[in-house]
Amino acid sequence: MGVDISDIIKSEEIDFEDLEDKTIAIDAYNIIYQFLSSIRQRDGQPLKDSKGRVTSHLSGLLYRNANLIEKGIKLVYVFDGTPDIMKEGTLEKRKERKEEAKEEYEEALEEGDMKKARMKAQQTSRISDEIEESSKRLLNLLSIPWIQAPAEGESQAAHMVKKGDAWAVGGQDYDSLLCGAPRLVKNLTITGKRKLPGSDEYKKISPELMILDDILEELDITREQLIDISILCGTDYNEGVKGIGPKRGLKYIKEYGDLEGVLEEKDKEVNNHETIRKLFLKPEVTDDYSIEFKNELGDVKGFLCDERDFSESRVESALEKIREGFKKREQTSLTSF
């Protein structure tokens, strides 16, 4: 889920043209969860092929990437590695919530409440080994590079942007900013709308750019203090301090200097806060990767149409967009040369 400090984060709406020929490092798990949650049938079941294998994520990856590549955007996906032991509590709670949602989904089906069934089904999404491996296979066939992070995907993506191997992190959470990503782009979707959680309603959206230095200057704080605010609010590694949200956390940090000062003044406690702070300041990342953009497609139809029962005409339509993107990329390369 990540840190939610949206109330104090400055962003600006941008156009997709602003991202042309720029490399965006995508948090793979984040976007695959989005597809598994949102691309579902009326009764809440995910899309499946004739063998019962989930295909919602493959549908999302194909059509989303086709639209973005057509716009001239270069994409590299970053997959999570082994989560830090500090995250075990959060992961266990998520597992419990998924089990509860599964029971409520089955009850809603029995009652014939399709709206509730679909909402509860969205909360049961999980990434299995098969889903991860089939995602990587499709990315390979689409010539979209992907990287295996040693730990958190967002931390690795932030590291790649800091090194200059990518222009921005693409994701919906703010953790990458805490890890020092100079830029974060949210709402990388061409549809112009996003489904509201737990609802059938949609809201209009546009890509948003967040620049870390501008945010820190606007708030008049350091990155270390932004991390402390997030710890007060709650992260994947801790629940936070009851009654403290982003705005109050900002006020307290500016008043008392750092997390320790706030905890002492307010007589509160956050277990292992120094370790949590270090996970953002010095996350586990790797330089053992390479990024290569090839303007060629593998046997996408063989995989999606022959093996996974996709519509050949719809797949071809998506592939044509990707080919157009490849042409635009080649023209840009020739012009710059």
C-alpha positions as CSV (number, residue, x, y, z in Angstrom):
1,M,0.0,0.0,0.0
2,G,2.9,2.3,0.8
3,V,3.0,5.7,2.5
4,D,0.1,8.1,2.0
5,I,1.4,11.6,2.4
6,S,-0.6,13.1,-0.5
7,D,-2.1,15.9,1.7
8,I,1.3,17.6,1.8
9,I,2.9,16.6,-1.5
10,K,3.0,19.2,-4.3
11,S,2.4,17.9,-7.9
12,E,1.8,19.3,-11.3
13,E,-0.4,17.9,-14.1
14,I,1.6,17.1,-17.2
15,D,0.9,15.8,-20.7
16,F,2.1,12.6,-22.2
17,E,4.0,14.6,-24.7
18,D,6.2,15.7,-21.8
19,L,7.3,12.1,-21.3
20,E,8.2,11.3,-24.9
21,D,11.6,9.6,-25.2
22,K,11.9,9.5,-21.4
23,T,12.5,6.3,-19.5
24,I,10.1,5.5,-16.7
25,A,10.9,2.9,-14.1
26,I,7.7,1.1,-13.2
27,D,7.0,-0.6,-9.9
28,A,5.8,-3.9,-11.4
29,Y,3.9,-5.3,-8.4
30,N,2.1,-2.0,-7.9
31,I,0.7,-2.0,-11.5
32,I,0.0,-5.7,-11.7
33,Y,-2.1,-5.5,-8.5
34,Q,-4.0,-2.7,-10.2
35,F,-4.8,-4.9,-13.2
36,L,-5.7,-7.9,-11.0
37,S,-8.1,-5.7,-9.0
38,S,-9.8,-3.7,-11.7
39,I,-9.9,-6.0,-14.7
40,R,-12.7,-8.4,-13.7
41,Q,-16.0,-9.8,-14.8
42,R,-19.3,-8.7,-13.5
43,D,-19.4,-11.2,-10.6
44,G,-15.9,-10.2,-9.5
45,Q,-14.0,-13.1,-11.1
46,P,-10.7,-12.2,-12.8
47,L,-10.4,-12.9,-16.6
48,K,-9.2,-16.5,-17.2
49,D,-8.3,-18.6,-20.1
50,S,-9.8,-22.0,-21.0
51,K,-7.4,-23.7,-18.6
52,G,-8.5,-21.5,-15.7
53,R,-5.3,-19.4,-15.6
54,V,-5.8,-15.8,-14.7
55,T,-5.2,-13.4,-17.6
56,S,-6.3,-10.0,-16.2
57,H,-2.7,-8.9,-15.6
58,L,-1.7,-9.9,-19.2
59,S,-4.6,-7.9,-20.6
60,G,-3.6,-4.9,-18.6
61,L,0.1,-5.2,-19.4
62,L,-0.6,-5.5,-23.1
63,Y,-3.0,-2.6,-23.6
64,R,-1.5,-0.2,-21.1
65,N,2.0,-0.7,-22.4
66,A,0.8,-0.4,-26.0
67,N,-0.8,3.0,-25.3
68,L,2.3,4.3,-23.5
69,I,4.8,3.0,-26.0
70,E,2.7,4.6,-28.8
71,K,3.2,7.9,-27.0
72,G,7.0,7.5,-27.3
73,I,7.6,6.6,-23.6
74,K,10.3,4.1,-22.7
75,L,9.3,1.7,-19.9
76,V,11.3,-0.6,-17.6
77,Y,9.6,-2.7,-15.0
78,V,11.1,-3.4,-11.6
79,F,9.9,-6.5,-9.7
80,D,10.1,-6.9,-5.9
81,G,12.6,-9.2,-4.4
82,T,12.5,-10.5,-0.8
83,P,10.6,-8.2,1.5
84,D,12.4,-6.9,4.6
85,I,11.5,-8.8,7.8
86,M,10.2,-5.5,9.2
87,K,7.3,-5.8,6.7
88,E,6.1,-9.2,7.9
89,G,3.4,-7.7,10.2
90,T,2.0,-5.6,7.3
91,L,2.0,-8.6,4.9
92,E,0.3,-10.8,7.5
93,K,-2.5,-8.2,8.0
94,R,-3.0,-8.0,4.3
95,K,-3.3,-11.7,4.1
96,E,-5.9,-11.7,6.8
97,R,-7.9,-8.9,5.0
98,K,-7.8,-10.9,1.8
99,E,-9.2,-14.0,3.6
100,E,-12.0,-11.9,5.1
101,A,-12.8,-10.3,1.8
102,K,-12.9,-13.8,0.2
103,E,-15.5,-14.9,2.7
104,E,-17.6,-11.7,2.2
105,Y,-17.3,-12.2,-1.6
106,E,-18.8,-15.7,-1.3
107,E,-21.6,-14.4,0.9
108,A,-22.4,-11.6,-1.5
109,L,-22.6,-14.2,-4.4
110,E,-25.1,-16.3,-2.4
111,E,-27.2,-13.2,-1.7
112,G,-27.0,-12.2,-5.4
113,D,-25.4,-8.9,-4.6
114,M,-23.1,-8.5,-7.7
115,K,-22.0,-5.0,-6.8
116,K,-20.8,-6.0,-3.4
117,A,-19.3,-9.3,-4.8
118,R,-17.2,-7.4,-7.3
119,M,-16.0,-4.9,-4.7
120,K,-15.0,-7.7,-2.3
121,A,-13.4,-9.8,-5.1
122,Q,-11.1,-6.8,-5.9
123,Q,-9.7,-7.0,-2.4
124,T,-8.6,-10.6,-2.8
125,S,-6.0,-10.0,-5.5
126,R,-2.6,-11.6,-5.0
127,I,0.4,-12.2,-7.3
128,S,1.2,-15.8,-7.6
129,D,4.4,-17.2,-9.1
130,E,2.5,-18.0,-12.3
131,I,1.2,-14.5,-12.6
132,E,4.7,-13.0,-12.0
133,E,6.4,-15.4,-14.5
134,S,3.8,-14.9,-17.2
135,S,4.1,-11.1,-16.7
136,K,7.9,-11.3,-17.3
137,R,7.3,-13.6,-20.3
138,L,5.0,-11.1,-21.9
139,L,7.3,-8.2,-21.2
140,N,10.1,-10.1,-22.9
141,L,8.0,-10.7,-26.0
142,L,7.1,-7.0,-26.1
143,S,10.8,-6.1,-25.8
144,I,10.1,-4.2,-22.5
145,P,13.1,-4.6,-20.2
146,W,12.6,-5.7,-16.6
147,I,14.8,-5.8,-13.5
148,Q,14.7,-8.0,-10.5
149,A,15.2,-6.0,-7.3
150,P,16.9,-7.6,-4.3
151,A,14.2,-6.1,-2.0
152,E,11.6,-3.4,-2.7
153,G,10.9,-2.6,-6.3
154,E,10.2,1.1,-5.5
155,S,13.6,1.4,-3.8
156,Q,15.4,-0.1,-6.8
157,A,13.4,2.2,-9.2
158,A,14.4,5.2,-7.1
159,H,18.0,4.1,-7.2
160,M,17.9,3.8,-11.0
161,V,16.5,7.4,-11.4
162,K,19.2,8.7,-9.0
163,K,21.8,7.1,-11.2
164,G,20.3,8.6,-14.3
165,D,19.3,5.2,-15.9
166,A,15.7,6.3,-15.8
167,W,14.0,9.7,-15.8
168,A,11.3,9.1,-13.2
169,V,9.7,6.4,-11.1
170,G,6.2,5.5,-12.3
171,G,3.8,4.4,-9.5
172,Q,1.0,5.4,-7.2
173,D,2.8,5.3,-3.9
174,Y,5.2,7.9,-2.4
175,D,7.8,5.5,-1.0
176,S,10.1,6.1,-4.0
177,L,10.3,9.8,-3.0
178,L,11.3,8.8,0.5
179,C,14.0,6.6,-1.0
180,G,15.4,9.7,-2.8
181,A,13.8,9.4,-6.3
182,P,14.3,12.9,-7.9
183,R,11.0,12.5,-9.8
184,L,7.8,10.5,-9.5
185,V,5.1,10.2,-12.1
186,K,1.6,9.1,-11.0
187,N,-1.5,8.2,-13.1
188,L,0.3,6.6,-16.1
189,T,-3.0,5.6,-17.7
190,I,-4.3,6.7,-21.1
191,T,-8.0,6.2,-20.3
192,G,-8.1,9.6,-18.4
193,K,-10.1,8.0,-15.6
194,R,-9.5,5.8,-12.6
195,K,-12.0,3.6,-10.7
196,L,-12.5,4.7,-7.1
197,P,-11.6,2.0,-4.5
198,G,-14.7,0.1,-3.3
199,S,-17.0,1.9,-5.8
200,D,-18.3,1.7,-9.3
201,E,-17.6,5.4,-9.8
202,Y,-14.7,6.9,-11.7
203,K,-12.8,10.1,-11.5
204,K,-11.0,12.0,-14.2
205,I,-7.2,11.9,-13.9
206,S,-4.1,13.2,-15.6
207,P,-0.5,12.3,-15.3
208,E,1.1,14.1,-12.3
209,L,4.7,14.9,-11.8
210,M,6.3,15.2,-8.4
211,I,9.8,16.7,-8.1
212,L,11.5,15.8,-4.8
213,D,13.6,19.0,-4.5
214,D,10.6,21.2,-5.2
215,I,8.5,19.3,-2.6
216,L,11.2,19.7,0.1
217,E,11.7,23.4,-0.8
218,E,7.9,24.0,-0.6
219,L,7.6,22.3,2.7
220,D,10.9,23.8,4.0
221,I,12.1,20.4,5.3
222,T,14.8,17.8,4.5
223,R,14.3,14.3,3.0
224,E,15.1,12.9,6.5
225,Q,12.3,15.0,7.9
226,L,9.9,13.8,5.2
227,I,10.7,10.3,6.2
228,D,10.1,11.1,9.8
229,I,6.7,12.6,8.9
230,S,5.9,9.4,7.0
231,I,6.9,7.2,10.0
232,L,4.6,9.3,12.2
233,C,1.7,8.7,9.7
234,G,2.4,5.0,9.2
235,T,4.4,3.0,6.6
236,D,4.5,-0.6,5.4
237,Y,6.9,-1.1,8.4
238,N,4.9,0.5,11.2
239,E,1.3,1.6,12.1
240,G,2.2,5.2,12.9
241,V,1.0,7.3,15.8
242,K,-2.7,7.5,16.4
243,G,-4.1,11.0,15.6
244,I,-1.2,12.1,13.5
245,G,-1.7,12.6,9.7
246,P,0.5,14.3,7.1
247,K,-0.4,17.9,8.0
248,R,-0.1,17.4,11.7
249,G,3.1,15.4,11.2
250,L,4.6,18.2,9.2
251,K,3.6,20.7,11.9
252,Y,5.2,18.6,14.6
253,I,8.4,17.9,12.7
254,K,9.0,21.5,11.9
255,E,8.3,22.4,15.5
256,Y,10.4,19.8,17.2
257,G,13.0,19.1,14.5
258,D,12.8,15.3,14.1
259,L,10.9,12.1,15.0
260,E,12.7,11.7,18.3
261,G,11.8,15.2,19.3
262,V,8.1,14.6,18.5
263,L,8.0,11.3,20.3
264,E,9.6,12.8,23.4
265,E,7.4,15.9,23.4
266,K,4.1,14.0,22.8
267,D,5.1,11.0,25.0
268,K,4.6,8.5,22.1
269,E,6.6,5.5,20.9
270,V,7.4,4.0,17.5
271,N,9.2,0.7,17.7
272,N,12.3,0.3,15.7
273,H,12.0,3.8,14.2
274,E,15.7,4.1,13.5
275,T,15.7,0.8,11.5
276,I,12.6,2.0,9.5
277,R,14.3,5.3,8.8
278,K,17.4,3.4,7.5
279,L,15.2,1.3,5.1
280,F,14.3,4.5,3.3
281,L,17.7,6.3,3.6
282,K,19.8,3.2,2.6
283,P,17.5,0.6,1.0
284,E,18.9,-2.6,-0.4
285,V,19.4,-2.1,-4.1
286,T,21.7,-3.5,-6.9
287,D,23.7,-2.1,-9.8
288,D,23.8,-5.5,-11.4
289,Y,21.3,-4.8,-14.2
290,S,21.2,-3.6,-17.8
291,I,18.6,-1.8,-19.7
292,E,18.3,-2.3,-23.5
293,F,15.4,-1.1,-25.6
294,K,14.9,-3.2,-28.7
295,N,12.4,-2.2,-31.4
296,E,11.2,-5.7,-32.2
297,L,8.4,-8.0,-31.1
298,G,8.5,-11.6,-30.2
299,D,5.7,-14.1,-30.8
300,V,3.1,-12.2,-28.7
301,K,0.2,-13.7,-30.6
302,G,1.5,-17.2,-30.1
303,F,1.5,-16.6,-26.3
304,L,-1.7,-14.6,-25.9
305,C,-3.9,-15.9,-28.6
306,D,-2.8,-19.6,-29.0
307,E,-2.0,-20.2,-25.3
308,R,-4.2,-17.8,-23.4
309,D,-7.3,-17.4,-25.6
310,F,-6.9,-13.7,-26.4
311,S,-8.8,-12.1,-29.3
312,E,-6.3,-12.0,-32.3
313,S,-7.8,-8.8,-33.6
314,R,-7.5,-7.0,-30.3
315,V,-4.0,-8.2,-29.8
316,E,-3.0,-7.1,-33.3
317,S,-4.5,-3.7,-32.7
318,A,-2.3,-3.3,-29.5
319,L,0.8,-4.5,-31.4
320,E,0.2,-2.0,-34.1
321,K,0.3,0.8,-31.5
322,I,3.6,-0.7,-30.2
323,R,5.0,-0.7,-33.8
324,E,4.1,2.9,-34.2
325,G,5.9,3.6,-30.9
326,F,9.0,1.8,-32.1
327,K,9.0,3.9,-35.3
328,K,8.7,7.1,-33.3
329,R,11.6,5.9,-31.1
330,E,13.8,5.1,-34.2
331,Q,13.1,8.5,-35.7
332,T,13.9,10.3,-32.4
333,S,17.2,8.3,-32.3
334,L,18.1,9.2,-35.8
335,T,17.3,12.9,-35.2
336,S,19.4,13.0,-32.1
337,F,22.3,11.3,-33.9
